[in-house]
Amino acid sequence: MVGARVMKTCLAVMISVWIAKSLHLHTYQFAGIVAVLSVQPSLYRSLRVGVQQSASAVMGALLGAVALFAAGGSFLTMGVVSFLLMALHVRIQWTNTLLVSLVIAINTMGAPGLPFWETVLNPIALVLIGTGMGTLINLVYKPVHHERAEVLLSQSEGMLRALLHLMVLDLEKGRVPPYDMIRKQIGEIDGYLKKGKEVSKLVSEDRKFRKSSFKNTSNIFQAFETMLSRIHDMARGLTLIDMDENEVAFTVKALKLLIRMQEKTIAGRKPKLASFKRTLERKRLEMWNGSGEAEGFYGLYGVLMDYVQEMELFLVEHAGMVKRQLSYTSIDRPGLIAEISDILGRRGFNITGVSIRVNGEFATTTMEVASRADAAGDDAVKEIRRIHHVLSAEMTAMT
């Protein structure tokens, strides 16, 4: 199937060669070669490569012409010029346009008989024509990558849920999910995620030159990668523990609920992730002094909590939530974070990160939270300040 980039490249080559030939430039076909290199997958890359190619062309043409008129066009002179250009491009880290500079320098030195300035300006004009047409066509017909990113996003998320479904089916039949099969599926999904991150990088690059309301899919794919790692940890953990009937039943219920919450998240609805995390935490506290067959499930529930943490990050980016930072100073006491988390949850805030700095009896806690733009942050802060052990609290927007 012929894509848009192929058509744009062919059009850029055709117009570049036509312009160069119309201007009676020597070796006019070189403008088409430069045009091929100038049509990049993103607008940002086209502009960056265009500037670098033009600068490399000037360096190659000037050095080649000076060497030609000073020392002649011998093979030794060409070798020395090539060495100098390679050293210079490596030094300034422009190796992606080194080929253009070398070809221009060698071509300039191999075409004696022209006046000095014509020898210099002819290849520079060819590069400017090829670069200009490639960049111009990319500007007129802008690359659209967000649709590809959305497709890969949907496919990857569906594959993550499918893996969880497979684990549920095996556990319901009283058997451990086959680790080798799960690992193979994880490898396939990882390929989709890597491709999605590459496309998301192109979307981010184009944001530098035009306003976009599209979600930050790069962060979502990053969250998916971590979620995939947690599924791998679940599958590996299940192979190392003894199957306890009660804990298996709880795990099946937890996984089914996790799948439903993920479906709600992808549909743009807000699931009760905080409540689910508290349930898992209570379960882990109950098992803290436990032993025997159910002991291995303690770690499994911790992995589930980590998975939910990544789902919260996914929800923030997918729903286009506003990120804020809550900082409060308090007298250190158990249960305070849970109490503040309940307040934030009731006010529509999702906690995406927590850091604590303790100094004697006092603690400074910083929470990264996310919510819809209309969430009442001031009301949440006022309620937190009314807690007896809280000394001060403030919420600020994150950039």
Secondary structure as UniProt FT lines:
FT   HELIX           4..22
FT   TURN            23..24
FT   TURN            26..29
FT   HELIX           30..38
FT   HELIX           43..71
FT   HELIX           75..91
FT   TURN            92..93
FT   HELIX           95..97
FT   HELIX           98..109
FT   HELIX           116..140
FT   HELIX           146..172
FT   TURN            173..174
FT   HELIX           179..207
FT   TURN            208..209
FT   HELIX           217..238
FT   TURN            239..240
FT   HELIX           245..266
FT   TURN            267..268
FT   HELIX           273..287
FT   TURN            288..289
FT   HELIX           292..296
FT   HELIX           297..318
FT   TURN            319..320
FT   STRAND          322..331
FT   TURN            334..335
FT   HELIX           336..346
FT   TURN            347..348
FT   STRAND          350..359
FT   TURN            360..361
FT   STRAND          362..371
FT   TURN            373..374
FT   HELIX           377..385
FT   TURN            388..389
FT   STRAND          390..397
//
